[in-house]
Amino acid sequence: MAEHIQDHSESITTEVLIVGAGPVGLATAIELGQRGIHCLVVEQQERGGRSPRAKTANVRTLEHFRRWGIADKLREASPLPKEYKQDVIFATRLNGHVLAHFENVNYCEPCRNDLFSEHAQWIPQYAVERVLRKHIATLETVRFVFGCRLDSAEQASTHVDAVVIDLASKQQRTVRCKYLVGADGARTTIRNNVLKIPMCGDHAYDWNYTIVFRAKGLTRQITVGQAIMYWLVNADAPCICGPMDKNDLWFFMATSVDKKQSLPDDPKEVIHRSMGLDFDIEIESVEPWAVHKLIAERYHEGRIFLAGDACHLHPPTGGYGMNMGIGDAVDLGWKLAAVLRGWGGENLLASYQDERKPIHEHVINQAVENYSLLANQLIRDQLEQEGPCADRVRASLREKIVAGKKPEFYTLGVILGDGYRDSPVICYGSLTETPVLNGGIEYIPSSFPGSLAPHLWLSDGSSLYDHFGTGLTLLCTATPDATSMDRIQSLATSRNIPITVIRPDHDRLTDLYETTYTLIRPDQYIAWRGNTLGPAIERIIVKSLGF
Ligand SMILES: Cc1cc2nc3c(=O)[nH]c(=O)nc-3n(C[C@H](O)[C@H](O)[C@H](O)COP(=O)(O)OP(=O)(O)OC[C@H]3O[C@@H](n4cnc5c(N)ncnc54)[C@H](O)[C@@H]3O)c2cc1C
């Protein structure tokens, strides 16, 4: 429930205090709240507005929304109609020459693909946040306070005491919690002032600015085709632009600008000059922003954890920031819940950094590589002229764009294929097994421990993932022996571990899941696989839960 702090007691207690109600704080609250964990989210701003940050919720984010039961709500909240083309077009102007055309970027078009349970969704970040907030309002154990800033926090061996201030009344409160999650973004108080953990890498290595504007009738004048994003390559004002919302709301992002002159004197003139079209413009906002390549040295200390932009920052090229932060929230959320309810051990919390940091490092490098090829670097002489010579210039540029940008617009190998290769809570088994290498354009499903569980659509139309439990899932391709099942059952009862055993029916199951048994975690990643259960299964379960 969103509220301002209304009770006047000196201190508030909760199990988890979440600082920041951006997408990462909200996703953490949902992962915890759906598991009945009491949490309080504090946010200093009203978090309204239309800052055009993330514009695509990727396939993996949508799979989390499906698990939370709100994938349909997210799709309904997207302002573009279903039939709108999910393409990216590179052109000289919106009515100029097309240089390259990428169709169905990041699998945003409605489809049923065995590789995933939900296609991606084009949707502005503020609309994603609205859906998350609405869902939080239905979770009884989550309390949500706006206009409230965390000022400091101190931890002891059993709890954290945080001081929060209600910005309207200036009243201070102490919040006592078991764990604190700093999902407080790039300017994080938790990392900077409470934990004092440094960021490593390049700070503000480039600058951009974004204009949000209304342009009545603009779409009718576009001759290069329908797209969710246009990269305009011309010497006048190279940019990335596209529709943002209903009623002709657009964004215009001038890339790699000189910081000193980063804001234009006349934003309307820049837009007209870049697009090559004449139309009425109403400016809503002009915002400069810096590009970083930064990662926190550590992600947690004791009972305090960092997630999202608070611990990793990189260019937006590739659309990873919000999506990767939601992945952090899921990893941390189920682990905190397991520890708080007694079915997770301390190693589980320590594994958060071991699992997430290598993924962040890989993705940051990928995003930086993508950012090194902007419209600014594609400008060529004769690009806008007619004739065979200019045609040759454009054809050669097309090859460069396709080669350089394919890894930015088709990233399933990264989104679904980047697994946990060196985690203390994954049972990797025999060293003779080799993982399938993912991490690029193509995604090859693998049942190697640490990978995302391969997906399938079952004959009744349901997703295989819909049959996984909220705790551990043991997926069997044959009927498990009764002694092993008794052993698992008694372990589950004695330690209060939620375990679901499933034996789905599908002729491709044994191809995808090569062994008879696969142990799958609440986040749909594989903790272990093998052909026999035996007494070892108890040790495997206990290890995968961090004991
Ligand atoms: C131009 C641009 C384009 C982008 N494009 C994409 C994209 O295409 N895809 C993608 O996935 N990502 C994209 N991103 C990145 C994405 O916006 C961020 O990664 C995402 O917002 C991070 O979410 P967060 O919850 O970690 O932090 P934030 O969204 O920054 O939220 C942090 C919140 O914490 C609050 N807070 C801070 N300190 C305190 C305190 N002391 N007390 C209380 N509250 C506090 C802040 O007010 C803020 O609301 C883009 C970003 C930019 C700038």
The ligand as a Gaussian input file, in Angstrom:
#p B3LYP/6-31G(d) Opt

LIG

0 1
 C       18.521000       7.250000     -21.102000
 C       18.436000       5.920000     -20.453000
 C       17.988000       4.845000     -21.185000
 C       17.888000       3.613000     -20.580000
 N       17.448000       2.574000     -21.338000
 C       17.316000       1.353000     -20.775000
 C       16.821000       0.244000     -21.529000
 O       16.513000       0.361000     -22.708000
 N       16.669000      -0.936000     -20.899000
 C       17.008000      -1.094000     -19.579000
 O       16.831000      -2.215000     -19.071000
 N       17.470000      -0.075000     -18.836000
 C       17.646000       1.142000     -19.400000
 N       18.105000       2.186000     -18.661000
 C       18.541000       1.932000     -17.288000
 C       17.416000       1.922000     -16.287000
 O       16.680000       3.111000     -16.342000
 C       18.024000       1.734000     -14.896000
 O       18.926000       0.637000     -14.946000
 C       16.954000       1.470000     -13.834000
 O       16.152000       2.596000     -13.586000
 C       17.622000       1.076000     -12.514000
 O       16.647000       0.857000     -11.563000
 P       16.953000       0.988000     -10.014000
 O       15.671000       0.634000      -9.350000
 O       18.193000       0.244000      -9.691000
 O       17.330000       2.517000      -9.780000
 P       16.462000       3.821000      -9.995000
 O       15.480000       3.625000     -11.081000
 O       17.425000       4.931000     -10.145000
 O       15.655000       3.980000      -8.635000
 C       16.300000       4.286000      -7.430000
 C       15.318000       4.996000      -6.530000
 O       15.900000       5.119000      -5.235000
 C       15.472000       6.345000      -4.677000
 N       16.411000       6.723000      -3.614000
 C       17.726000       7.022000      -3.743000
 N       18.266000       7.295000      -2.549000
 C       17.263000       7.193000      -1.635000
 C       17.209000       7.379000      -0.227000
 N       18.288000       7.698000       0.481000
 N       16.028000       7.197000       0.396000
 C       14.911000       6.864000      -0.292000
 N       14.919000       6.666000      -1.650000
 C       16.085000       6.832000      -2.307000
 C       15.513000       7.303000      -5.848000
 O       14.686000       8.419000      -5.609000
 C       14.993000       6.420000      -6.982000
 O       13.615000       6.559000      -7.161000
 C       18.234000       3.437000     -19.224000
 C       18.672000       4.529000     -18.478000
 C       18.791000       5.753000     -19.085000
 C       19.283000       6.914000     -18.279000

